[in-house]
Amino acid sequence: MEERISRPENAGSGNRVVGFFVGLAERYLPDAFLFAVVLTLIAYALAVIFVTTDFLG
């Protein structure tokens, strides 16, 4: 399991709330690179389906 980087050590009342939401985001949201790859594949698939190329006329 990977180590969390953004865990606040000096937890005041605001830091605890922020830490809670940061923990949720780190646990349940995928990496930004995964979003980029998935959106690229979707754009490629849509281009293959809907874009027609007619070089001859």
PDB file of N, H, CA, C and O in Angstrom:
ATOM      1  N   MET A   1       0.851  -1.178   0.000  1.00  0.00           N
ATOM      2  CA  MET A   1       0.000   0.000   0.000  1.00  0.00           C
ATOM      3  C   MET A   1       0.892   1.236   0.000  1.00  0.00           C
ATOM      4  O   MET A   1       1.928   1.259   0.665  1.00  0.00           O
ATOM      5  N   GLU A   2       0.494   2.250  -0.738  1.00  0.00           N
ATOM      6  H   GLU A   2      -0.348   2.231  -1.278  1.00  0.00           H
ATOM      7  CA  GLU A   2       1.351   3.410  -0.856  1.00  0.00           C
ATOM      8  C   GLU A   2       1.166   4.376   0.308  1.00  0.00           C
ATOM      9  O   GLU A   2       0.108   4.439   0.935  1.00  0.00           O
ATOM     10  N   GLU A   3       2.208   5.107   0.568  1.00  0.00           N
ATOM     11  H   GLU A   3       3.067   5.056   0.059  1.00  0.00           H
ATOM     12  CA  GLU A   3       2.212   6.040   1.687  1.00  0.00           C
ATOM     13  C   GLU A   3       1.535   7.340   1.279  1.00  0.00           C
ATOM     14  O   GLU A   3       1.725   7.825   0.163  1.00  0.00           O
ATOM     15  N   ARG A   4       0.751   7.893   2.179  1.00  0.00           N
ATOM     16  H   ARG A   4       0.597   7.499   3.084  1.00  0.00           H
ATOM     17  CA  ARG A   4       0.095   9.168   1.913  1.00  0.00           C
ATOM     18  C   ARG A   4       1.058  10.306   2.171  1.00  0.00           C
ATOM     19  O   ARG A   4       1.779  10.308   3.169  1.00  0.00           O
ATOM     20  N   ILE A   5       1.067  11.269   1.273  1.00  0.00           N
ATOM     21  H   ILE A   5       0.481  11.267   0.463  1.00  0.00           H
ATOM     22  CA  ILE A   5       1.977  12.400   1.398  1.00  0.00           C
ATOM     23  C   ILE A   5       1.317  13.553   2.133  1.00  0.00           C
ATOM     24  O   ILE A   5       1.985  14.252   2.895  1.00  0.00           O
ATOM     25  N   SER A   6       0.045  13.768   1.929  1.00  0.00           N
ATOM     26  H   SER A   6      -0.498  13.200   1.310  1.00  0.00           H
ATOM     27  CA  SER A   6      -0.605  14.986   2.379  1.00  0.00           C
ATOM     28  C   SER A   6      -1.381  14.812   3.679  1.00  0.00           C
ATOM     29  O   SER A   6      -2.481  15.348   3.809  1.00  0.00           O
ATOM     30  N   ARG A   7      -0.846  14.090   4.623  1.00  0.00           N
ATOM     31  H   ARG A   7       0.048  13.654   4.517  1.00  0.00           H
ATOM     32  CA  ARG A   7      -1.487  13.940   5.927  1.00  0.00           C
ATOM     33  C   ARG A   7      -0.984  15.042   6.855  1.00  0.00           C
ATOM     34  O   ARG A   7       0.202  15.061   7.184  1.00  0.00           O
ATOM     35  N   PRO A   8      -1.858  15.969   7.291  1.00  0.00           N
ATOM     36  CA  PRO A   8      -1.394  17.055   8.162  1.00  0.00           C
ATOM     37  C   PRO A   8      -1.010  16.547   9.544  1.00  0.00           C
ATOM     38  O   PRO A   8      -1.773  15.813  10.172  1.00  0.00           O
ATOM     39  N   GLU A   9       0.151  16.928  10.012  1.00  0.00           N
ATOM     40  H   GLU A   9       0.771  17.524   9.501  1.00  0.00           H
ATOM     41  CA  GLU A   9       0.641  16.477  11.316  1.00  0.00           C
ATOM     42  C   GLU A   9       0.131  17.354  12.449  1.00  0.00           C
ATOM     43  O   GLU A   9      -0.306  16.841  13.479  1.00  0.00           O
ATOM     44  N   ASN A  10       0.182  18.670  12.273  1.00  0.00           N
ATOM     45  H   ASN A  10       0.537  19.087  11.436  1.00  0.00           H
ATOM     46  CA  ASN A  10      -0.313  19.585  13.296  1.00  0.00           C
ATOM     47  C   ASN A  10      -1.791  19.829  13.032  1.00  0.00           C
ATOM     48  O   ASN A  10      -2.162  20.781  12.345  1.00  0.00           O
ATOM     49  N   ALA A  11      -2.624  18.964  13.581  1.00  0.00           N
ATOM     50  H   ALA A  11      -2.322  18.190  14.138  1.00  0.00           H
ATOM     51  CA  ALA A  11      -4.037  18.984  13.221  1.00  0.00           C
ATOM     52  C   ALA A  11      -4.801  19.939  14.117  1.00  0.00           C
ATOM     53  O   ALA A  11      -5.063  19.645  15.284  1.00  0.00           O
ATOM     54  N   GLY A  12      -5.156  21.089  13.554  1.00  0.00           N
ATOM     55  H   GLY A  12      -4.944  21.327  12.606  1.00  0.00           H
ATOM     56  CA  GLY A  12      -6.101  21.970  14.205  1.00  0.00           C
ATOM     57  C   GLY A  12      -7.479  21.585  13.711  1.00  0.00           C
ATOM     58  O   GLY A  12      -7.631  20.572  13.028  1.00  0.00           O
ATOM     59  N   SER A  13      -8.487  22.380  14.046  1.00  0.00           N
ATOM     60  H   SER A  13      -8.363  23.202  14.601  1.00  0.00           H
ATOM     61  CA  SER A  13      -9.835  22.010  13.629  1.00  0.00           C
ATOM     62  C   SER A  13      -9.981  22.106  12.109  1.00  0.00           C
ATOM     63  O   SER A  13     -10.643  21.260  11.508  1.00  0.00           O
ATOM     64  N   GLY A  14      -9.380  23.112  11.477  1.00  0.00           N
ATOM     65  H   GLY A  14      -8.842  23.799  11.966  1.00  0.00           H
ATOM     66  CA  GLY A  14      -9.450  23.233  10.028  1.00  0.00           C
ATOM     67  C   GLY A  14      -8.640  22.163   9.327  1.00  0.00           C
ATOM     68  O   GLY A  14      -9.067  21.626   8.306  1.00  0.00           O
ATOM     69  N   ASN A  15      -7.471  21.849   9.871  1.00  0.00           N
ATOM     70  H   ASN A  15      -7.124  22.286  10.701  1.00  0.00           H
ATOM     71  CA  ASN A  15      -6.622  20.836   9.245  1.00  0.00           C
ATOM     72  C   ASN A  15      -7.248  19.453   9.310  1.00  0.00           C
ATOM     73  O   ASN A  15      -7.026  18.634   8.419  1.00  0.00           O
ATOM     74  N   ARG A  16      -8.015  19.183  10.335  1.00  0.00           N
ATOM     75  H   ARG A  16      -8.195  19.849  11.059  1.00  0.00           H
ATOM     76  CA  ARG A  16      -8.653  17.869  10.440  1.00  0.00           C
ATOM     77  C   ARG A  16      -9.719  17.707   9.367  1.00  0.00           C
ATOM     78  O   ARG A  16      -9.858  16.635   8.778  1.00  0.00           O
ATOM     79  N   VAL A  17     -10.473  18.774   9.115  1.00  0.00           N
ATOM     80  H   VAL A  17     -10.361  19.645   9.594  1.00  0.00           H
ATOM     81  CA  VAL A  17     -11.507  18.713   8.082  1.00  0.00           C
ATOM     82  C   VAL A  17     -10.862  18.560   6.709  1.00  0.00           C
ATOM     83  O   VAL A  17     -11.279  17.728   5.904  1.00  0.00           O
ATOM     84  N   VAL A  18      -9.852  19.365   6.458  1.00  0.00           N
ATOM     85  H   VAL A  18      -9.514  20.041   7.112  1.00  0.00           H
ATOM     86  CA  VAL A  18      -9.140  19.281   5.180  1.00  0.00           C
ATOM     87  C   VAL A  18      -8.496  17.911   5.029  1.00  0.00           C
ATOM     88  O   VAL A  18      -8.551  17.315   3.954  1.00  0.00           O
ATOM     89  N   GLY A  19      -7.894  17.413   6.084  1.00  0.00           N
ATOM     90  H   GLY A  19      -7.849  17.898   6.957  1.00  0.00           H
ATOM     91  CA  GLY A  19      -7.267  16.101   6.042  1.00  0.00           C
ATOM     92  C   GLY A  19      -8.251  14.985   5.735  1.00  0.00           C
ATOM     93  O   GLY A  19      -7.922  14.024   5.039  1.00  0.00           O
ATOM     94  N   PHE A  20      -9.464  15.123   6.265  1.00  0.00           N
ATOM     95  H   PHE A  20      -9.731  15.904   6.830  1.00  0.00           H
ATOM     96  CA  PHE A  20     -10.496  14.126   5.987  1.00  0.00           C
ATOM     97  C   PHE A  20     -10.823  14.081   4.499  1.00  0.00           C
ATOM     98  O   PHE A  20     -10.870  13.007   3.899  1.00  0.00           O
ATOM     99  N   PHE A  21     -11.052  15.268   3.900  1.00  0.00           N
ATOM    100  H   PHE A  21     -11.014  16.141   4.388  1.00  0.00           H
ATOM    101  CA  PHE A  21     -11.413  15.305   2.491  1.00  0.00           C
ATOM    102  C   PHE A  21     -10.242  14.937   1.588  1.00  0.00           C
ATOM    103  O   PHE A  21     -10.447  14.339   0.531  1.00  0.00           O
ATOM    104  N   VAL A  22      -9.042  15.277   1.975  1.00  0.00           N
ATOM    105  H   VAL A  22      -8.876  15.763   2.833  1.00  0.00           H
ATOM    106  CA  VAL A  22      -7.869  14.882   1.202  1.00  0.00           C
ATOM    107  C   VAL A  22      -7.722  13.360   1.240  1.00  0.00           C
ATOM    108  O   VAL A  22      -7.392  12.739   0.230  1.00  0.00           O
ATOM    109  N   GLY A  23      -7.965  12.772   2.388  1.00  0.00           N
ATOM    110  H   GLY A  23      -8.233  13.277   3.209  1.00  0.00           H
ATOM    111  CA  GLY A  23      -7.912  11.316   2.498  1.00  0.00           C
ATOM    112  C   GLY A  23      -8.938  10.639   1.613  1.00  0.00           C
ATOM    113  O   GLY A  23      -8.643   9.622   0.985  1.00  0.00           O
ATOM    114  N   LEU A  24     -10.160  11.199   1.555  1.00  0.00           N
ATOM    115  H   LEU A  24     -10.400  12.025   2.065  1.00  0.00           H
ATOM    116  CA  LEU A  24     -11.186  10.637   0.670  1.00  0.00           C
ATOM    117  C   LEU A  24     -10.775  10.739  -0.793  1.00  0.00           C
ATOM    118  O   LEU A  24     -10.942   9.794  -1.564  1.00  0.00           O
ATOM    119  N   ALA A  25     -10.235  11.896  -1.166  1.00  0.00           N
ATOM    120  H   ALA A  25     -10.098  12.663  -0.540  1.00  0.00           H
ATOM    121  CA  ALA A  25      -9.827  12.088  -2.557  1.00  0.00           C
ATOM    122  C   ALA A  25      -8.688  11.147  -2.928  1.00  0.00           C
ATOM    123  O   ALA A  25      -8.682  10.581  -4.021  1.00  0.00           O
ATOM    124  N   GLU A  26      -7.733  10.976  -2.033  1.00  0.00           N
ATOM    125  H   GLU A  26      -7.738  11.435  -1.145  1.00  0.00           H
ATOM    126  CA  GLU A  26      -6.610  10.078  -2.326  1.00  0.00           C
ATOM    127  C   GLU A  26      -7.056   8.633  -2.398  1.00  0.00           C
ATOM    128  O   GLU A  26      -6.483   7.842  -3.148  1.00  0.00           O
ATOM    129  N   ARG A  27      -8.058   8.283  -1.638  1.00  0.00           N
ATOM    130  H   ARG A  27      -8.523   8.925  -1.029  1.00  0.00           H
ATOM    131  CA  ARG A  27      -8.489   6.891  -1.608  1.00  0.00           C
ATOM    132  C   ARG A  27      -9.372   6.537  -2.796  1.00  0.00           C
ATOM    133  O   ARG A  27      -9.223   5.456  -3.365  1.00  0.00           O
ATOM    134  N   TYR A  28     -10.293   7.428  -3.186  1.00  0.00           N
ATOM    135  H   TYR A  28     -10.414   8.306  -2.723  1.00  0.00           H
ATOM    136  CA  TYR A  28     -11.320   7.043  -4.146  1.00  0.00           C
ATOM    137  C   TYR A  28     -11.177   7.654  -5.537  1.00  0.00           C
ATOM    138  O   TYR A  28     -11.814   7.161  -6.468  1.00  0.00           O
ATOM    139  N   LEU A  29     -10.387   8.685  -5.724  1.00  0.00           N
ATOM    140  H   LEU A  29      -9.869   9.086  -4.968  1.00  0.00           H
ATOM    141  CA  LEU A  29     -10.223   9.273  -7.055  1.00  0.00           C
ATOM    142  C   LEU A  29      -8.988   8.679  -7.724  1.00  0.00           C
ATOM    143  O   LEU A  29      -7.930   8.587  -7.102  1.00  0.00           O
ATOM    144  N   PRO A  30      -9.115   8.277  -8.984  1.00  0.00           N
ATOM    145  CA  PRO A  30      -7.952   7.723  -9.672  1.00  0.00           C
ATOM    146  C   PRO A  30      -6.943   8.809 -10.038  1.00  0.00           C
ATOM    147  O   PRO A  30      -7.212  10.004  -9.915  1.00  0.00           O
ATOM    148  N   ASP A  31      -5.812   8.370 -10.479  1.00  0.00           N
ATOM    149  H   ASP A  31      -5.593   7.400 -10.579  1.00  0.00           H
ATOM    150  CA  ASP A  31      -4.729   9.271 -10.857  1.00  0.00           C
ATOM    151  C   ASP A  31      -5.118  10.085 -12.091  1.00  0.00           C
ATOM    152  O   ASP A  31      -5.901   9.619 -12.919  1.00  0.00           O
ATOM    153  N   ALA A  32      -4.576  11.292 -12.217  1.00  0.00           N
ATOM    154  H   ALA A  32      -3.940  11.670 -11.544  1.00  0.00           H
ATOM    155  CA  ALA A  32      -4.888  12.159 -13.348  1.00  0.00           C
ATOM    156  C   ALA A  32      -4.406  11.539 -14.659  1.00  0.00           C
ATOM    157  O   ALA A  32      -5.023  11.763 -15.700  1.00  0.00           O
ATOM    158  N   PHE A  33      -3.332  10.775 -14.633  1.00  0.00           N
ATOM    159  H   PHE A  33      -2.830  10.593 -13.787  1.00  0.00           H
ATOM    160  CA  PHE A  33      -2.839  10.115 -15.846  1.00  0.00           C
ATOM    161  C   PHE A  33      -3.875   9.138 -16.388  1.00  0.00           C
ATOM    162  O   PHE A  33      -4.027   9.006 -17.603  1.00  0.00           O
ATOM    163  N   LEU A  34      -4.584   8.458 -15.502  1.00  0.00           N
ATOM    164  H   LEU A  34      -4.460   8.566 -14.515  1.00  0.00           H
ATOM    165  CA  LEU A  34      -5.622   7.529 -15.938  1.00  0.00           C
ATOM    166  C   LEU A  34      -6.743   8.272 -16.653  1.00  0.00           C
ATOM    167  O   LEU A  34      -7.250   7.791 -17.666  1.00  0.00           O
ATOM    168  N   PHE A  35      -7.139   9.444 -16.139  1.00  0.00           N
ATOM    169  H   PHE A  35      -6.726   9.834 -15.316  1.00  0.00           H
ATOM    170  CA  PHE A  35      -8.136  10.254 -16.827  1.00  0.00           C
ATOM    171  C   PHE A  35      -7.664  10.624 -18.226  1.00  0.00           C
ATOM    172  O   PHE A  35      -8.442  10.558 -19.177  1.00  0.00           O
ATOM    173  N   ALA A  36      -6.403  11.011 -18.363  1.00  0.00           N
ATOM    174  H   ALA A  36      -5.771  11.065 -17.590  1.00  0.00           H
ATOM    175  CA  ALA A  36      -5.865  11.410 -19.660  1.00  0.00           C
ATOM    176  C   ALA A  36      -5.887  10.243 -20.643  1.00  0.00           C
ATOM    177  O   ALA A  36      -6.255  10.423 -21.804  1.00  0.00           O
ATOM    178  N   VAL A  37      -5.504   9.068 -20.203  1.00  0.00           N
ATOM    179  H   VAL A  37      -5.205   8.921 -19.260  1.00  0.00           H
ATOM    180  CA  VAL A  37      -5.487   7.897 -21.084  1.00  0.00           C
ATOM    181  C   VAL A  37      -6.901   7.513 -21.499  1.00  0.00           C
ATOM    182  O   VAL A  37      -7.147   7.238 -22.673  1.00  0.00           O
ATOM    183  N   VAL A  38      -7.826   7.491 -20.553  1.00  0.00           N
ATOM    184  H   VAL A  38      -7.625   7.714 -19.599  1.00  0.00           H
ATOM    185  CA  VAL A  38      -9.209   7.099 -20.868  1.00  0.00           C
ATOM    186  C   VAL A  38      -9.849   8.103 -21.823  1.00  0.00           C
ATOM    187  O   VAL A  38     -10.512   7.707 -22.781  1.00  0.00           O
ATOM    188  N   LEU A  39      -9.658   9.404 -21.570  1.00  0.00           N
ATOM    189  H   LEU A  39      -9.120   9.726 -20.792  1.00  0.00           H
ATOM    190  CA  LEU A  39     -10.239  10.405 -22.460  1.00  0.00           C
ATOM    191  C   LEU A  39      -9.609  10.361 -23.855  1.00  0.00           C
ATOM    192  O   LEU A  39     -10.292  10.616 -24.847  1.00  0.00           O
ATOM    193  N   THR A  40      -8.324  10.044 -23.942  1.00  0.00           N
ATOM    194  H   THR A  40      -7.769   9.837 -23.136  1.00  0.00           H
ATOM    195  CA  THR A  40      -7.678   9.891 -25.243  1.00  0.00           C
ATOM    196  C   THR A  40      -8.277   8.717 -26.011  1.00  0.00           C
ATOM    197  O   THR A  40      -8.528   8.825 -27.211  1.00  0.00           O
ATOM    198  N   LEU A  41      -8.503   7.611 -25.338  1.00  0.00           N
ATOM    199  H   LEU A  41      -8.299   7.523 -24.363  1.00  0.00           H
ATOM    200  CA  LEU A  41      -9.097   6.445 -25.998  1.00  0.00           C
ATOM    201  C   LEU A  41     -10.533   6.720 -26.437  1.00  0.00           C
ATOM    202  O   LEU A  41     -10.952   6.265 -27.501  1.00  0.00           O
ATOM    203  N   ILE A  42     -11.284   7.456 -25.630  1.00  0.00           N
ATOM    204  H   ILE A  42     -10.944   7.826 -24.766  1.00  0.00           H
ATOM    205  CA  ILE A  42     -12.647   7.812 -26.013  1.00  0.00           C
ATOM    206  C   ILE A  42     -12.635   8.719 -27.236  1.00  0.00           C
ATOM    207  O   ILE A  42     -13.429   8.526 -28.157  1.00  0.00           O
ATOM    208  N   ALA A  43     -11.743   9.708 -27.257  1.00  0.00           N
ATOM    209  H   ALA A  43     -11.098   9.865 -26.509  1.00  0.00           H
ATOM    210  CA  ALA A  43     -11.653  10.613 -28.407  1.00  0.00           C
ATOM    211  C   ALA A  43     -11.249   9.847 -29.664  1.00  0.00           C
ATOM    212  O   ALA A  43     -11.778  10.118 -30.742  1.00  0.00           O
ATOM    213  N   TYR A  44     -10.332   8.907 -29.546  1.00  0.00           N
ATOM    214  H   TYR A  44      -9.902   8.687 -28.670  1.00  0.00           H
ATOM    215  CA  TYR A  44      -9.911   8.097 -30.687  1.00  0.00           C
ATOM    216  C   TYR A  44     -11.080   7.260 -31.213  1.00  0.00           C
ATOM    217  O   TYR A  44     -11.311   7.193 -32.420  1.00  0.00           O
ATOM    218  N   ALA A  45     -11.806   6.629 -30.301  1.00  0.00           N
ATOM    219  H   ALA A  45     -11.618   6.684 -29.321  1.00  0.00           H
ATOM    220  CA  ALA A  45     -12.930   5.789 -30.713  1.00  0.00           C
ATOM    221  C   ALA A  45     -14.012   6.618 -31.393  1.00  0.00           C
ATOM    222  O   ALA A  45     -14.571   6.186 -32.400  1.00  0.00           O
ATOM    223  N   LEU A  46     -14.315   7.788 -30.869  1.00  0.00           N
ATOM    224  H   LEU A  46     -13.860   8.140 -30.051  1.00  0.00           H
ATOM    225  CA  LEU A  46     -15.319   8.648 -31.492  1.00  0.00           C
ATOM    226  C   LEU A  46     -14.864   9.138 -32.859  1.00  0.00           C
ATOM    227  O   LEU A  46     -15.679   9.248 -33.775  1.00  0.00           O
ATOM    228  N   ALA A  47     -13.588   9.430 -33.012  1.00  0.00           N
ATOM    229  H   ALA A  47     -12.926   9.340 -32.268  1.00  0.00           H
ATOM    230  CA  ALA A  47     -13.069   9.868 -34.304  1.00  0.00           C
ATOM    231  C   ALA A  47     -13.143   8.744 -35.334  1.00  0.00           C
ATOM    232  O   ALA A  47     -13.485   8.985 -36.492  1.00  0.00           O
ATOM    233  N   VAL A  48     -12.828   7.533 -34.924  1.00  0.00           N
ATOM    234  H   VAL A  48     -12.550   7.337 -33.983  1.00  0.00           H
ATOM    235  CA  VAL A  48     -12.902   6.392 -35.844  1.00  0.00           C
ATOM    236  C   VAL A  48     -14.342   6.149 -36.271  1.00  0.00           C
ATOM    237  O   VAL A  48     -14.595   5.804 -37.425  1.00  0.00           O
ATOM    238  N   ILE A  49     -15.280   6.323 -35.364  1.00  0.00           N
ATOM    239  H   ILE A  49     -15.075   6.603 -34.426  1.00  0.00           H
ATOM    240  CA  ILE A  49     -16.681   6.038 -35.669  1.00  0.00           C
ATOM    241  C   ILE A  49     -17.311   7.143 -36.524  1.00  0.00           C
ATOM    242  O   ILE A  49     -17.993   6.841 -37.503  1.00  0.00           O
ATOM    243  N   PHE A  50     -17.099   8.399 -36.177  1.00  0.00           N
ATOM    244  H   PHE A  50     -16.545   8.645 -35.382  1.00  0.00           H
ATOM    245  CA  PHE A  50     -17.884   9.478 -36.767  1.00  0.00           C
ATOM    246  C   PHE A  50     -17.182  10.301 -37.851  1.00  0.00           C
ATOM    247  O   PHE A  50     -17.854  10.985 -38.623  1.00  0.00           O
ATOM    248  N   VAL A  51     -15.872  10.251 -37.926  1.00  0.00           N
ATOM    249  H   VAL A  51     -15.326   9.695 -37.299  1.00  0.00           H
ATOM    250  CA  VAL A  51     -15.169  11.072 -38.898  1.00  0.00           C
ATOM    251  C   VAL A  51     -14.889  10.238 -40.141  1.00  0.00           C
ATOM    252  O   VAL A  51     -14.314   9.152 -40.069  1.00  0.00           O
ATOM    253  N   THR A  52     -15.308  10.771 -41.276  1.00  0.00           N
ATOM    254  H   THR A  52     -15.775  11.653 -41.335  1.00  0.00           H
ATOM    255  CA  THR A  52     -15.038  10.072 -42.537  1.00  0.00           C
ATOM    256  C   THR A  52     -14.021  10.875 -43.326  1.00  0.00           C
ATOM    257  O   THR A  52     -14.090  12.103 -43.383  1.00  0.00           O
ATOM    258  N   THR A  53     -13.086  10.175 -43.928  1.00  0.00           N
ATOM    259  H   THR A  53     -13.031   9.178 -43.881  1.00  0.00           H
ATOM    260  CA  THR A  53     -12.082  10.822 -44.763  1.00  0.00           C
ATOM    261  C   THR A  53     -12.286  10.337 -46.191  1.00  0.00           C
ATOM    262  O   THR A  53     -12.362   9.137 -46.455  1.00  0.00           O
ATOM    263  N   ASP A  54     -12.370  11.283 -47.089  1.00  0.00           N
ATOM    264  H   ASP A  54     -12.308  12.257 -46.874  1.00  0.00           H
ATOM    265  CA  ASP A  54     -12.532  10.967 -48.500  1.00  0.00           C
ATOM    266  C   ASP A  54     -11.492  11.753 -49.280  1.00  0.00           C
ATOM    267  O   ASP A  54     -11.718  12.908 -49.642  1.00  0.00           O
ATOM    268  N   PHE A  55     -10.356  11.125 -49.535  1.00  0.00           N
ATOM    269  H   PHE A  55     -10.172  10.188 -49.240  1.00  0.00           H
ATOM    270  CA  PHE A  55      -9.245  11.802 -50.191  1.00  0.00           C
ATOM    271  C   PHE A  55      -9.448  11.939 -51.694  1.00  0.00           C
ATOM    272  O   PHE A  55      -8.845  12.808 -52.323  1.00  0.00           O
ATOM    273  N   LEU A  56     -10.284  11.097 -52.271  1.00  0.00           N
ATOM    274  H   LEU A  56     -10.774  10.391 -51.760  1.00  0.00           H
ATOM    275  CA  LEU A  56     -10.397  11.067 -53.715  1.00  0.00           C
ATOM    276  C   LEU A  56     -11.462  12.026 -54.265  1.00  0.00           C
ATOM    277  O   LEU A  56     -11.533  12.230 -55.477  1.00  0.00           O
ATOM    278  N   GLY A  57     -12.259  12.594 -53.425  1.00  0.00           N
ATOM    279  H   GLY A  57     -12.202  12.428 -52.440  1.00  0.00           H
ATOM    280  CA  GLY A  57     -13.227  13.496 -54.011  1.00  0.00           C
ATOM    281  C   GLY A  57     -14.291  13.802 -53.112  1.00  0.00           C
ATOM    282  O   GLY A  57     -15.196  14.559 -53.463  1.00  0.00           O
TER     283      GLY A  57
END
